[in-house]
Amino acid sequence: MASTREGHSSGPRARQYAIAQAVISKGKATIEELADLTGVSAMTIYRDVAVLEQSNIVQLHNGTVVAVASGLHEADAVFRLEQASDEKRLVAAEAAKLVANGSSIMLDDSSSSVWLLRALADLSSLTIVTNSLLVADEVTDNRLAQLIMAGGEYRSWAHALMGPTTVQTIKSMHADYCFLSTSGISSMACFHPYQEVAEVKTAMLRSSEVRVLLIDNTKFNRRALFKFAELSDFDHVVVDAKAPEQALRRLEDAGVDVIVASAHERRIVKTGAAKRA
């Protein structure tokens, strides 16, 4: 690995994120390789790895750091909130323009949901339905929007509620919008590593009028186990400007309404006809 020598100046969280990205992309890395990558001591790397282990992102085995978060596993929600944060912020800002005052909105446990709430200028007239405690915290901090929690069994890694109770609660409602994210996109479909998360997402998709998918460029060609939707099931797909051009063309050919979020201007690739299940 080539050294970036940015470890001291970027801070612990940014360094830990760089370590996680390096390990996940290659599957594993030695302590020495990560020290060379970040420009810090091996002792500092050991401390960073210990933090990442607590978030179920990596594991340390005999001096080698092995990826845990993958197509079969998902990282801790708090850590995911900081992954690709610039891209997620731009995508959320574009998606927020779709929301009308007085709407009801279903939000899943993805980090993109938190960024969407932060992008909405006024929550006072909105009703938020979610299974995510991170989303709930954002709403209660605002103290204006109405909050409905879809109850269920608590999953600490997701900071969210899951299971049959959650799914049934969502199925009993019908919201104006749902905003979802995905762990991976393959063959024009959305996937997640965990079945119970996929079931919640599917329930939200079927219990809303306007369905919006929020994705950053890292999700393309990333595989996971459980399919929860076709891309064509969404009325809008909002992506960042780093999304692969070939993938955008495939979305266009499928008639998907794609909105590419840019730091400078809004660019719509193609507006397809609204789709209903």
Summary of the structure (lengths in Angstrom):
residues: 277
radius of gyration: 19.0
end to end distance: 47.3
largest distance: 55.9
contacts: 954
relative contact order: 0.11
helix: 40%
strand: 26%
